[in-house]
Amino acid sequence: MFRRWFGGVLASGFWLLNGVQSAAALSPLEGEGYRLELYGSARLQVETVRPDDRAEMGSYTGFRDAYSRVGVRGDYFPSPEVTVFGQLELPLDLANWEIQDPFDHSQDIRVAEIGARGVFGSLSYGKMWMPYYNAIAYPVDMFSSYYSGFATFTTFRLSNTISYYSPEFDGLSFALGWSHDNGDNNNDRFQATGSYVFGDSTVAVGVDRLRKDWRIWGVSLAHTWQQFYFGAKLEIHDSDISGTYGADGDSAINLFVAYTLGQNTLKAMLAEVDHYGEEVVHLGVDHQFNDSLTFFAEYYWERESAALTAKRDSGEGTWRSNFSGGQVFLVGTRFDF
């Protein structure tokens, strides 16, 4: 049975390769004062999901999209000191053949931003990756499957957002983000981070304010040593909530390590996330077939409900069920162009 699943994923991978190779051959469109580029990533996995409480939600085997996307980005150079940039990126849910985020089916745009960068840093508006995620959560968000990135309290991308990233001063930099109506109960959301790069290491601190009396404080560390990569993260809720998600003092602790040998990268993460998965174990291996094509296999286990959901369903399926966590075995393919 495993050979049949793996054969299906391999076939899907080469189908994707043949289907997008013409797009991959496209070069960026460049002219005097501008540059325009089409890009995309086709990512599909086949998974076997086994919830702990199978009376609440049954086991299944099936396909799931792993955050495929297609987009266009461009730069305009009005002067040597300033670059105006823009980006539009759409999610492609290949398992359901829909333009939608596989985790949140109500979302049909991943990124839509416009901004400017120069010696002053970078300033942008729209829907974008958030400063707190980039500084605090990203250092441990390194897996290839759908289950990457769940062991955090923050969000990834928000619309109606203004962000600013400073230049680096002797390794130091900071970032700010303000997002209209995207906090708790339609409050405005505010984020601030500071990072320091020294040698092969980066340490960052940040705050994600969902409302006046609810903040998430975070600190992260990323370090590269020869073929090893190490990442660590700590987040703590500071709120007036008790007994449920967001409770005052609840924490998310992540330890991640990766080892690259030739075309293969081994990955492992241990996490403890209060009221969102509790203990989490995530293991994986990536095989870089070539510059564009990657095959991956992973194992994911959570003690309580967080990432697991019904077959090809969105994250809403997790909240509708109470199946007390479970485990996933999966293999998948990713083609970037």
C-alpha positions in Angstrom: 0.0 0.0 0.0 2.9 2.4 0.8 4.4 1.8 -2.6 1.0 2.7 -4.2 0.8 6.0 -2.2 4.4 6.9 -2.9 4.0 6.1 -6.6 1.0 8.4 -6.7 3.0 11.2 -5.2 5.9 10.6 -7.6 3.4 10.6 -10.5 1.9 13.9 -9.2 5.3 15.4 -8.9 6.2 14.7 -12.5 2.8 15.7 -13.7 3.3 19.1 -12.0 6.8 19.2 -13.5 5.5 18.7 -17.0 2.6 21.0 -16.5 4.6 24.0 -15.4 7.9 23.6 -17.2 6.9 26.1 -19.9 6.2 28.7 -17.1 9.6 27.8 -15.5 11.3 28.6 -18.8 10.0 32.2 -18.7 12.6 34.8 -17.9 11.8 38.0 -15.9 10.5 40.8 -18.2 13.0 43.7 -17.9 13.1 47.1 -19.4 14.5 50.6 -18.7 13.6 51.3 -15.2 11.4 48.2 -14.4 11.5 44.5 -13.8 8.5 42.1 -13.8 8.6 38.4 -12.8 6.0 35.6 -12.8 6.6 32.8 -10.2 4.8 29.9 -8.5 5.1 26.8 -6.4 3.1 23.6 -6.8 3.0 21.6 -3.6 1.0 18.4 -3.1 1.1 15.7 -0.4 -0.6 12.4 0.3 -1.3 11.8 3.9 -2.5 9.2 6.3 -4.2 10.9 9.3 -5.1 9.0 12.5 -6.9 11.0 15.1 -6.7 9.7 18.7 -10.5 9.8 19.1 -11.7 8.1 15.9 -15.3 8.1 17.1 -15.2 11.9 16.8 -13.3 11.9 13.4 -12.3 8.9 11.5 -8.9 8.1 10.0 -8.4 8.7 6.3 -5.8 8.7 3.5 -5.9 11.4 0.8 -4.3 14.3 -0.9 -3.8 17.7 0.7 -2.3 20.9 -0.7 0.8 22.1 1.0 0.4 25.9 0.3 0.8 26.0 -3.5 0.8 29.5 -5.0 1.2 31.6 -8.1 2.1 35.2 -8.3 3.7 38.2 -10.0 6.1 40.7 -8.5 7.7 43.8 -10.0 10.1 46.6 -9.3 10.2 50.1 -10.7 13.3 52.3 -10.3 12.3 56.0 -10.3 15.9 56.8 -9.1 19.1 55.0 -8.0 18.1 55.6 -4.4 14.5 54.4 -4.4 12.7 51.2 -5.6 9.0 51.0 -5.9 7.8 47.4 -5.6 4.5 45.5 -5.8 3.4 41.9 -5.5 0.2 39.9 -6.0 0.1 36.2 -5.0 -2.8 33.8 -5.1 -3.2 30.5 -3.2 -3.8 27.3 -5.2 -5.5 24.5 -3.4 -4.5 21.6 -5.7 -6.3 19.0 -3.6 -9.6 20.8 -4.0 -8.9 22.5 -7.4 -9.8 25.9 -5.9 -8.2 29.3 -5.6 -8.1 29.3 -1.8 -5.8 28.9 1.1 -5.8 25.2 2.1 -6.0 26.2 5.8 -8.5 29.0 5.5 -10.9 28.5 2.5 -12.3 32.0 2.8 -8.9 33.4 1.7 -8.3 33.8 -2.0 -5.3 36.1 -1.9 -2.0 35.4 -0.1 -0.2 38.6 -0.8 -1.2 41.9 -2.3 1.1 44.8 -1.4 2.8 47.8 -2.8 5.7 49.8 -1.2 9.0 51.5 -1.6 12.5 50.6 -0.3 15.8 52.4 -0.2 18.4 53.8 2.2 15.5 54.6 4.5 14.5 50.9 4.8 11.2 49.5 3.4 7.7 50.8 3.8 4.7 48.9 2.3 0.9 48.7 2.5 -1.6 45.8 1.7 -1.7 42.1 2.6 1.7 40.8 3.6 3.8 38.6 5.8 3.8 40.2 9.2 6.9 41.5 11.0 6.3 39.4 14.1 6.0 36.2 12.1 9.2 37.0 10.1 11.3 37.7 13.2 9.9 35.3 15.8 8.0 32.4 14.2 9.8 31.9 10.8 13.1 30.6 12.4 11.3 27.3 13.3 8.8 27.2 10.4 11.0 25.1 8.2 9.0 22.0 7.1 7.7 21.4 3.6 4.2 20.1 4.3 0.8 21.6 5.2 1.7 21.0 8.9 4.5 23.5 9.0 4.1 26.6 11.1 1.2 25.5 13.4 3.3 25.6 16.6 3.0 29.4 17.1 0.4 31.8 18.6 0.8 34.5 15.9 -0.7 34.9 12.4 1.2 34.8 9.1 -0.3 37.3 6.7 -2.9 40.1 7.3 -4.6 42.6 5.0 -5.0 46.3 5.6 -1.5 46.4 7.0 1.2 49.0 7.0 4.7 47.7 7.8 8.1 49.3 8.1 11.5 47.6 8.1 14.6 49.6 9.1 18.0 49.3 7.5 20.6 47.3 9.4 22.9 49.3 11.7 25.9 47.2 12.8 23.7 44.1 12.9 20.8 45.8 14.5 17.4 46.3 12.8 13.8 46.8 13.8 10.3 46.5 12.2 6.9 47.8 12.9 3.4 46.7 11.7 0.0 48.1 12.1 -3.1 46.2 10.8 -6.6 47.7 10.7 -9.4 45.6 12.4 -7.2 42.5 12.5 -6.8 42.2 16.2 -9.2 40.6 18.7 -12.8 41.7 18.3 -11.9 43.9 15.3 -9.3 45.9 17.3 -6.4 47.2 15.3 -3.3 45.0 15.6 0.2 46.3 16.3 3.5 44.6 16.1 7.1 45.6 16.8 10.3 43.5 16.5 14.0 44.0 17.0 16.8 41.8 15.5 20.5 41.5 16.0 22.7 39.5 13.6 26.2 38.4 14.8 28.2 36.0 12.7 26.0 33.0 11.8 23.5 33.8 14.5 20.4 36.0 14.7 18.4 36.8 17.8 15.1 38.6 17.8 12.5 39.9 20.2 9.0 41.1 19.4 5.5 41.9 20.6 2.2 41.2 18.8 -0.6 43.2 20.4 -4.1 41.9 19.6 -5.9 44.4 21.8 -4.9 46.8 24.7 -5.0 44.0 27.3 -3.8 41.1 25.1 -0.2 40.8 23.9 2.0 38.0 22.7 5.7 38.5 23.7 8.3 36.5 21.7 12.0 35.8 21.4 13.8 33.7 18.8 17.2 32.4 17.9 18.6 31.1 14.6 22.1 29.7 14.2 23.9 28.0 11.3 27.0 25.8 11.9 28.5 23.9 9.0 25.7 21.6 7.7 23.5 22.2 10.8 20.8 24.8 11.4 19.3 25.4 14.8 16.2 27.4 15.6 14.4 28.2 18.9 11.4 30.2 19.9 9.5 31.2 23.0 6.2 33.0 23.0 4.1 34.0 26.1 0.6 35.4 26.3 0.1 38.5 28.4 -3.7 38.9 28.8 -6.8 39.0 31.0 -7.9 35.6 29.7 -8.0 32.4 31.8 -8.6 28.7 31.1 -8.7 28.8 27.3 -6.6 29.8 24.3 -4.7 33.0 25.0 -4.7 32.5 28.7 -2.4 34.7 30.7 1.1 33.1 31.0 0.4 30.4 28.3 3.6 29.7 26.3 4.8 28.2 23.0 8.3 26.7 23.1 9.9 25.3 20.0 13.3 23.7 19.4 14.2 22.9 15.7 17.3 21.3 14.2 18.1 20.5 10.5 21.1 18.7 9.0 21.9 18.8 5.3 24.0 16.1 3.6 24.2 16.4 -0.1 20.7 16.6 -1.6 19.0 15.5 1.6 18.0 17.6 4.7 16.8 15.9 7.9 14.6 18.0 10.1 13.2 17.6 13.7 11.1 19.9 15.9 9.9 19.5 19.5 7.3 22.0 20.7 5.0 22.6 23.6 2.1 25.0 22.8 -0.4 25.6 25.5 -4.1 25.3 24.4 -3.0 24.6 20.8 -1.6 21.2 20.3 0.1 20.9 23.7 3.1 18.6 23.0 4.1 18.5 19.3 6.6 16.2 17.5 7.4 17.0 13.9 10.0 15.0 11.9 10.9 15.2 8.2 13.3 14.7 5.3 13.6 16.7 2.1 15.3 15.4 -1.1 16.4 18.2 -3.4 16.1 16.4 -6.8 17.1 19.5 -8.7 16.9 23.3 -8.3 13.2 23.3 -8.9 11.9 19.9 -7.7 11.9 18.6 -4.1 10.4 15.4 -2.6 9.6 15.2 1.1 8.3 12.8 3.8 7.2 13.8 7.2 5.7 12.6 10.5 3.6 14.9 12.6 2.1 14.2 16.1 0.1 16.5 18.4 -1.3 15.7 21.8 -4.4 17.9 21.5 -6.3 19.3 18.5 -4.5 21.9 16.6 -3.5 21.2 13.0 -5.3 17.9 12.2 -8.6 18.3 10.3 -11.0 16.4 8.2 -10.0 15.2 4.7 -9.2 18.1 2.4 -11.0 20.4 4.9 -9.8 23.8 6.3 -8.7 24.7 9.8 -12.3 25.2 10.7 -12.6 21.4 10.7 -10.3 21.4 13.7 -12.4 23.7 15.8 -15.6 21.8 14.9 -14.2 18.6 16.3 -12.7 17.4 19.6 -10.7 14.4 18.7 -7.8 15.0 21.1 -5.0 15.3 18.6 -3.4 12.5 16.6 -0.7 11.7 14.1 0.0 12.0 10.4 2.3 10.2 8.0 2.8 11.9 4.6 4.9 12.1 1.5 4.8 14.9 -1.0 6.4 16.8 -3.9 7.1 20.5 -4.5 7.9 22.2 -7.8 9.1 25.9 -7.8 9.1 28.0 -10.9 
